[in-house]
C-alpha cells in the first residue's frame, strides 16, 4: 500500500523578494501513524499543513514545484495540487480534516457548539437535521465533554479552552477522515488538559486507523504522542526519523538546540542555551547558578484575600451565589524574590495576580505593598504607586496598541508618569530600554504586527521596565512561545532581575518553567493555595495529590 500522504519536493514562495518559504520539502505519513512537524515559528510547519488542504491564498502563494499525493479509503491516489473547486471541497473536512491552533477564533461566536458540529455533518453526510443533532451529541460524548446534550446548546464563550478544543476535535472527526491535521492543538493549555487532549487524539487515531500530522513546538508533546518526527528549519527538512532515535541521537545542530534549551534540563539561575548557539557552534559552558539575592523583608503581604464574582443574581441585582475565584489566600512575597504561581485554568492565578496590583477590586481581605494598604489608597495615591508595580500580559499582541509604534507604546508610560522632561529625552530612554531587551533602535519606529511573538514579548517587558518598577507580575509571559524564544525570554528576565533587583510573581501552568525561574512556588487549586514551598523541594517531593497530578501530566522525553 502506498503512504496515506506523500509530499515530494514541495517548494512555495509568496514573492520573488522573500525567497522560498518551503524549500523542496519531502515527507510521508502512513495509515495509523502520527507524524510530528517540529520547528520554531517561521520554520514552515503551518505553511506545510495549509498547503495540503490548499488553504494558502493564491496569489500571493505560488507553488513552484513538487506534488502532494493522497491515497483515500477507495485506494485511488490523487495529487492535491492538481485539484480545484468541487473536488477540493469534497476532500476538505471529509477525507482530510484539520484542528486549528486557536479554537476560540475557529468557532463561530454566533452559533452554538452543537449547531456548528451538526453543520459539518450535514455538509458531508446525507442525513436529516435530527440525525445530525444525534450524531453531534454522540461525538461530544466520544470526545469526553461533560453533559453532551447540554453542551450542544452552549455558546463557545461558555466553554473553557480545553472544552472548546474538544468541540473542534468532534467537528474534525464528524466525517471520519483518513488524515487529521492538528496545528498546535495543545498550545497554552494546562498540562492536565493537554494530557487529556493528547490521549483523546491517540485513542481516536487508533480506533479510526487515521494518519495524523501533529504540529507543535513542544518536544515533550512530540515524545508523548508521535511515532516519527520531521524537523523543519527555515522551510527545509533538516532531519526526520522515529521519535526515540531522533531525540536520543540528534544529528543536526538545530535539533540539538531545540532539545537542549528546555528549562527542564537546567537548574535555577543557569543560563539557558539557545538554538543559535548550536547553529554557530558556540555552545556556552554551563554557568553556575546566580547568587540568591532574596531578602527576608516582605515587599507584598496578602492577608485572607478574596475575589468573588456573582454567579446568580436576584431580581434586585444582588448576588445569590458566587464564583470564588480567590478564596481566602494569605502569603508574603519577599524583596528580590521570584515567586512562582501555578495551577490549572480557572484556579484563580490570573485573578490573584491582578488583585495584587489592584487591577481587580477584592471582595475581602487586604494587600499591603511596601507597608501601604492598597485598599485604603485613593485614586491619586494609587496612581503614584502604580509606577512601582507593573504587569506583563500573557498575549503581547493584544496588550500592544496596533495604532502606536513600538517607541510610542513604551514612551506612553513615561509620559503618563512624568518620566523624562522632553520628548527627545524619552526617545533616548526608549532606545536604551530596547537595547536592554536585545532589540535595536530601529524597532522604535515599527508597528506591533511587524514583529514576531518573541520580539513583541520583549517590547512588553521593555514597557514594564520603563518606570523602573519594584514589583512585576508576569502572567503566562512565555506560555505560547517557541522553546528557543522561551529560553531567550527567560534568560532576559533573569538578567534584568539581577540588574534592576525587582521582585516577580511569575504565573504559569508549566511547572518545569516555574521550577527553573522561581525561588518559591505556590500551587493554586479552586481559588485556594494547595501547597507552597521551595521550588526544588516542591517539584521533586510534592506532598499534595493535586501537585503530584500536575507534575505527572508534564510531557517528558523518554
N, C-alpha and C positions, 0 to 999 in steps of 0.2 A: 504494500500500500504506500502511495506517496505521502509526504507530510501533509498535515491539515493545511498549513500555511507555509509558503516558501517565498521569502523575499530575496531577490538576487540583484546585486549591483545597482541598488536604488540610489539615484542622485537627484536632489531637489535644490533649487535656488529660488530666492524671492526677488533678486535683482542682480544685474551683472556686477554692480559695485560691491555687494556684500559677499560674493562668492557662494560656495555650496553650504547649505545648512545640513544636508545629508550627503555624504561622500562615499558612494559605492558600498552601501550598507547591505549585508547579506546575513540572513538568519532563517532558521526553520523552527516551526512549532508542530509537534506531533499530537495525535489524538491522546487524550488523557494525560497530557503533560503541562506543567506550569513552567513557563519561561519568564524570568525576570529581566527587565531592562533597567540597568543601573547607570547612574551618572548624575552630575550636577545639573543645575538649571542651565539651559542653553546647550546641553550636550546632544540634543536631538531625540530624546525619549518620546516626548509628546508628539513631535512632528512625525515620527515613525508611526505611532499609533493612529494619528489622524489621517495619515496618507493611506492606511489600509482601507479605511471607510470612505476615502476621497472627501474628507471634510475640510481640507485646506482650500480656501478660496482661490480660484484660478481664473484670471490673474489675481494677485501677484505671484502665486506659487507656480513654478514651472518644473514639470517632471522631465528631466534631461535624459535619464537612462534608467534601465532596469525593468523588472517585472515583479508583480505580486500575484503569485499563483495560489488559488484557494480551491480545495477539493471538498465539496459538500457531502452530505449524507448519501446523495444519489450516486456518488463515485465520479461525477464529472468535474474536471478541472477547468477553471476559468482564470483569465488574467484580469484582476480587478482594475488595473489601469486602463483596460480597453472597454470597460462597461460604462454605460451612460443612462441617464434618465430613469425609466421604469425598471430596468434591470437592476440598477443600484438600489432603488427603493425597496425591491424585494429582498435584497441581501441585508441592508441596514436594519438592525433590530430583530431580524428573523434568523438568518444564518449566522450573522456576526453582531454581537451586542456590546455596548460599552458602558462602563460605570465611570462617571466623571469625578474629578477631584473634589469639587465643592458641591455637595448635594443641595445646599440652600439656593444657589443660583441655578442649579439644574432642574429643580422642581418649580412648577408654576405656582406663584403665591395665591392666585385667584381660583384655583381648583383644589378640591380635597385630594388627599393622597390616594384614596381608593379610585376616584374618577380618573386620575392620571394613569394608574396601572391598568384599569379597565380599558382606557383609550388605546393603550399599547396592544392589549389582547385583541380588541376589535379590529385594529389595523392589520393584524397578521393572521387572524383565525376567523373562520366562518362560523361565528356563534352569535346568539342573541345577547341583548344588553343584560338580561338577567343571568345568563350563563357566564358572561364576562365578569359580573359582580361576584358570583360564587367562586370563580377561579381566582380572582384578585384576593378575596378573603382567605382562600386556601393557601395562596402564595405568602400572604402575611404570616400565616401560621407556620409555614415552612421556613421562613427566614427568622423565626422566633421573635416576632413582635408581640408584645403583650396585648391582650384583648383585640384579636384581629378584626372582629366585627366593628368594634368601637373605633379602631384605627382607620377603618375605611372612610369614615365621615370626618376625620380630623384634618385640619389645615397644616401645611408644612411648618408654620411658625409655632405650632403647639407641640412639636416633637423635638427631642434632643438631637444632637449631632449624630450619635450612633443610630438612633431610630430613623432619621432621615436617610442615612446611608443604607439601612436595610430596605427601606422603600425603594431606593434606586436599584438595589440588587434584585428585589422582587420584580421590578419593571424589566430589568435586563433578562431575567430568567423566564419571563412570561411566554416567550415563543420557543423555549428550549433551544437556544443557539448552539451551533457546533463550536464556535470560538467566542470567548468572553475576554474583552479588553478592560483591564482595571487600571485607571490612571490615578495613582496616588490615593487609593480609596481609604487609607487609614491615617493620612496626614493630619496632625493636630488633634487626633482622638486620644482619649485616655488609654493607658496601657491595657486596662481590663476590657474596655470596649473594643480596642484594637484586636486583642486576642480572640474575642468572640467573633468579630468580623472575619478574621483570618481562618478560624476553624470553620465558619459557615461557608466561605468560598471554597475551601478544600473539600468539605463534605459534598457540596453541590457539584463540584468538578468531578469527584469520583462517582457520584450517583449517575450523572448525565454523560460521563465519558467525554467531557469537553476538553478542548485545548484552552489554555489561559495565558494571556500576556499580562504580566503584573509589573506595572511601572512604579518605581519607588526610589527614594534616595536613602532609605534606611536599610543598611546592610543586615541588621539583626532581623528585620522582617523578611528579607530575602532568604536568610538561613532557615527561618521558621517555615516558609511556605513553598519555596521554589525547588524544582528539580534541576534546572540549568539556569545560568545567568549569562547575560550578554552585557558587556561593559562598553558604554559609549562615551567618547570624548571628542568634543568639537565636531560632531557629526560623523565620526568614524567609529567602527567597531575595533577596539584595541585588544580585546580579549574575550573569549567565551568558553564555556565548558560546564561540567557538573559543579554544582554549588560547593560541595565539600572540597573537591580538588582545587577549585578556583580560589576559595577563601583561605585554605591552608597552605597553598603553594602559588601565590600570585606571581606572575612573571612581569607584567607591565608595571612601570613606576606609578602610573595613575591609579591602578587598582591597589597597589601597596599603600599609596597615600590615603585613599578612601577608607581602607581598613584600619590604618594606624592612627588616624586623627580623631577617633571616637573617644569621648571623655571617659567612658567606662574602663579604658585601658590605662588611665593615668591617675596618679594621686593628686590630692588637692594642692593647688599652687604650682604644680609642674606645668611648664609651658607646653601647650598642645602643638604638635607638628601640623602643618597644612599640606595640601596636595602639591602646591608649587615647590615645597622643599624637596619632594621626591622627584618631581619632573626636572628640577635643576640640579639634582644630585648633591644638594646641600642640606642633608638631614641633620638638624641640630641635636647635640647630645642631650640626654635627659637632664634638665636643670633641677637643682634642689628645690624643695617646697619653700614658698615665701614665708618669712617670719610671721608669727601670729601677733597682730597688732590690735587685738580686741581688748577694749578697756573693761574694767569691772563696773564702770558707771553707765547706767541706762540712759539712752537718748530718748527712747519711746517706751512709755508704760501703758499697758492696756489692762483695764480693770472691768471684769464682768460685762464685756461689750456685747450688745445685742442689736441686730438689724433684722426686723421683721417686716414682711410685706403682707397686706391683707389678701387672702386667697378668696374669701367670700365677704360680701358687704350686705348690710341690712338696707331696708328701704331708705333710711336716712343717711346712708353712706358710711356707717360705722362698720368696722371690721368684725365679722362673726368668727372667722378662723384665719390663721396666719401661716405663711410660709416662713419658717425660721432659718433665714439664710446664714446668719451668725447668731449663735445661741449661748450666751454666757461664756465668752472667751477671755482668758487672762494670761498675759505673758509680758516679758520685757525684751526689748531689742537694745543691745549694748553698743556703745560708740565704737566704730571701726569694724563692726560685725557684719557678716553676710548670713542672714537668717533665711533658710530655705522653707518655703511653704508649699506642700504637695498634697494632692488628693484628686479624686475623680471630678468630672464636670458636675456642677450642682452642689458640691460640698461646701461652697462659700468662700473659696480662695480669693476670687476677684472682688467680691463684695467686701471682704475683710480688708484687702489691700486699699480699696478706695475709702473705706471708713477711717483707716489710719491717717489719710490725708484730708479728711472731712469733705471729700467729694460725694460721699453718701452720708446723710444725717442718721446717727444711731437712734434706735428705739430706746435703748437704755445703756447704762454703763458709761465709762469715761476713758478718753485717750489723752495722755499727757505727752507733750513734745518739749523736751529740754526744760521740764518743770512746769510748763504752761498747760492748763486745761483747755483743750481746743474747743470744747463745747461751750465754754464761758466767754469766748472771744467774739467781739462784734466784727462786722464786715471789714472795716478799716484795719483792725489789728490782724485779722486773718490774712488780708492781702499782703501785709508786710511780712508775715511769717511764711507765705507761700514761696517766696524766693529761696527759702532754705529747704523746701521739700518738693520733689518732682516725681513724675510718673513716666515710665517708658511703656508705651502701649504694646499690646500683642501684635496688632496689624499696623505696620509703619505706613502703609499706603493710605489707609483710611484716616490716619491721625495727622497726615500732612495735607494742607490746603492745596488742591490742584491748581488754584489760581495764583499761588505765590511761588516764586522761585525759591530754591533751597536757601540762598542767602537771606532772603526776606523772611522766610519762616523762622530762621534762627534769630535774626535781628529783632523780630517782633517781641519776643520775650524780654529782650534787653530794653526795648523802648517802653514797654508797659511798666517795668520796674525801675526805669531811670538809670540803667547801666550804660555808660558811655555818654559823654556830653554832646558829641556831634555825630552826624551820620557817617562821616569819614572814620571816626574813632570806632563806631560799631562795625563798620565794614572790616576794619583791621582785626577786631576781636573775632568776627565770623571766620575770617581766613585762618586765624590761629586755632580756632576750635575744629575746623575742617581738617587741618593738618594733624591735630591731636588724635582724630579718629581715622587717620591714614587716607584722607581724601585731599585732593589738590584744590587750589584756589579757584580753578575754573568751574568747579561744581557749584559755586555760589550762584552762577547765572543759569543753571539748569533747572528743569521742571521735574516734579516727582515722577511723572510717567517715563522720563528718560533714564531712570536709574533702576538697577537690579534690586531684588529684595534685600540682599545683604548691604548694598550701598544705602538704601533707604533706612535700614535699621541703624546704620552708623550715623546718618543725619539726625535721627530721632534721639540718639544718645548724645550727639553734639548739642542739640537744642536743650536737652535736660541738663547738660553741664554748663550752659550759658550763664546761669546765675550763681555758679559755684555752690550748689546745694550741699547741705549736711546729710540729707536723707533722701534715698531714691527707692521707689517701689518699681521693680521690673516685672511686668505682668506677661508671662509666656513670651519673653522677648526673643527666644531662639527656637520656638517650637516648630515653625514651618520652614526653617532654613535648611539648606543642604548641609551635610555633615562637615564639609570643609569650611563653608561660610560660618557655620555654627562655631567651629573651632576658632576662627578668626575673631568672631564677636566675643566669645568667652575670654580669649587672650586679652582683647581690648579692654573688657570690663575689669579684669584683674589688674592690668597695667594702670588704668585710670584710677582705680580704687587705691592702689599703692601710692600714686602720685598725689591725689587730692584728699585721700583719707575720709571719704564719705562712708555712710552706713547704708546697707542694702537689705531690703526684703525681696527675695528672688522667688517669684511664683512660677511653678511649672508642674506638669503632670508627669514629667520624665524624671524618675528617681535617680538614674545614672548621671544626668546633668546636675541635679540638685546635690548629689553626693560630692561631685567634683568641685562645685563652686562654693558650697556652704560651709560655715563653721558649725552651725547647729541646724536641725531640721524639725519643723512642726508638721505633723501629719493630720490633715483635717478630714472629717467624715460627718456628713449631715449637720454641718454648722458648728461642730464641736472639735476640740483638739483631742484626737485619738491617741497620739503618742508624741513625745518630744525627747530630744536627746542629741548628743554629739553625732555629727554626720556619719563618721566611720562606724561608730558603735551601732547606731540605729540601722544603717544599711546592712551590716554584716550580722547583727544579732537582734533582729526586731522582736519585740515582745507581743505586740497586738496581732491578732489574726488578720485584721484588715490590712495592716502594713505588710505582713507576710504575703497576702494575696497580691498586693501591688507589686512587690518585688518579684514574685513568681511569674507575673504576667509580662515582665520585661523580655522582649525577644533577644536571644543571645546566639552568637556564633558557636556552633558545636564542632 
